[in-house]
Amino acid sequence: MAMSNIPANLGGQYIGNYTNMTHGKYSFLCVNIDHIGGSHHEAYATIFSGDRIYTTTFPFDWTNSSQGAFINVTQITEYIRQGNGTFNKSEGNVQQYKSADLHITWEKWLRLTWTTDNQESMQSEGLITAAAAPSELRSIIVNWQDFKKEVGDVGPLRRYIFRGQSLTNRLRTSYHRTNRSNIARYYKENVPELQHFMSSAHKDYLSLTELSDLISMLTLAQHHGYPTPILDWTKSPYIAAYFAFINVSCQTAGDCDDALDSFIRIYKIDLEEYQNDFPQFMDVNDMNLHVSFVITPPANNPRAIPQQSISCISTIDDIETYIAFYERNMHKKYLFAYDIPTSEANNALKDLELMGITHAALFPGLDGISRYLRWKHFENT
């Protein structure tokens, strides 16, 4: 069948089901594709099969051909679930699948079809990536005064955490917003160089093997503008509101950011319920598909404590769809959103200043003081 509307760039994260057509079994897979340039792509696939996980990395050329791309995948790694729930790597001579002939096609969606070296046939469903599409989360539209009443009645202290955004876009990490998806390549190629340079700037050694050190390093790097698979959340709805409003505090939206929406968004997640229902990981790799929350390690990061920071570690690009899937399956609601008109910015920021929530308080140092005084002297009208 001829393929239609074939994209030249297949970069993105694709998650969905596949069928072992030989045995009639169903499971799911995740395919992360980075567009390297021209027709060149690199994929990292994680395939779940009962108590086994298979991972593989392979390059391929995508030339908009109606025939798709054919790849001989020769490097497959198998992991077997142990009694304690962890996965151990299998020896190469005993693993079930060692290679596969793979065919990638496109017709409104991505489809993978492959035959393993023991002649088992597999085929994915049509896979799409919607992380860059507009948010579909049904939000609650409120003014600033009503928002304060809402968060005053959120229930037990610290059950919920919050994230403020100047745009009503879907939740995505700064890493995924670069249109990179292959975290295996990021961890192998980019993180060691990041660690090399950051270690020269900090007296404490930042280990890549200690997960808490890794998260500390990535969180610190993100606060200085480096893309990471981590989203910043906070225990305070008012700190979240500050981060949402500070970029729209000027007289007109056009003076601030041409891409501004008519609303800012504050996300709320029921952290207590979410963590009770789902395992939490500190891993930054593709083998664990997860969205996890940990208290931000404050090492070398003076912003973490005043911002009451919680780190969301995500190997998932489209976090909104991921959580919505589990909400349907668990018959629960974890993720909520409040949209507040940007016209409320100055009123909200004046209120927040009276609460002691300013750039000077949240960003210790000259940068924070300068940003606070800029708002106070020039934008606070």
C-alpha positions, 0 to 999 in steps of 0.5 A: 500500500502506498504511503501518504503524507510521508514526513522527512523527519520521523524524530519523536517518541512512539509508544504503543502495542505490538503483536507477536503474530506467530504466537498471538501474544500482545505487549507494548514497545517504545521507540525513541527516534532522533533525527540526525540530519538529512535522511539520517535517523537513530532509533532506540527501541525498548520492547516488553515481552512478559518477564523479558525486556529487549533493547536495541539501537539502530541507525536508518535512512528515511528517504520518503520512499513508499517502500519505507526503510529496511534494517537488519538489527544485529545488536539486541540486549535481553533483560530478564525480570528477577524475583525481586522485580529487578531486571538482569542482563542475559548472556548473549549466547542464551538470550531468546532473540539475537537479531531481527529483520525490521521494516519501518513504514508510514501511512498516517502513522509509524508502523514497525514489522519485524521477523526475529532470527528464530522466525517469529513475526511481530507487528506494531499498531500504528504509532503516533507522537502527539507531544507537540500537539496542543494540550487536551487536558480539561482545565479549570478557568479561574481568576486569581482570587478564585485560584487562591480559594481553590488552593486553600481547599486542596486538602491535606498539606503536602498531598499535592504539588504544583507546576506553573507555566506561562503557556498552556502547552502539554507537560514536556521536559526541556530535553524532550522540547529540543525534539530529541527522544533517544535518552540512551544517546543523551546519557552515553554522549552528552551527560559525560561531557556535561559532568566533565565541565560541571566538575571543573566548576564545583569542588564536589565530585559529581558521579554518574553512577550514583543516582542522587548525584546524577539527579543533583547534577542534571537539576543544577544544569537545568537551572542554568539552561541545560536541557534535561529529562527533568521537570521542576515542580514545587510544593507551593501553589504560590511559587508555581503561580509566580513562575507562571506569571513572571514572564507575562508581567509587562504591560502587554503580552507582545512586550514579553513573548510573542508566543504567549497565550491568553492564559497561564497554566498551573498544574496540580498533581495528587502526589500522594495517590500517584506515588502510592499507585506507581513505582518511583524511579531515579533512572534516566534511561529508556528501559524504565518508562516512567514519570517519577517524583523525588525531592530535589537534592539540594547539593550545589543548588541554593535554589532548591530549598527556597523554591520548595523544589520537587523533581519530576524525572521523565523518560516519557515525552507526552506526560499528559497522555501517559498519566491520562492512560493510567487515570482511565485504567485506575478510574482515578484522577491524578492530574489537574490544571488551572488556567488564569488570564494573563491579564491577572499578572500584575495583581498576582505578582503584587500579592505574591510579593506580599507573601515574600515570593519574589525573584530575590527570594527564590533565586539567591544572588545578584541575578535574583535581586536584579530580576526582582528590582526590574519587575518592581521598578519597571514592570509593576504598573 
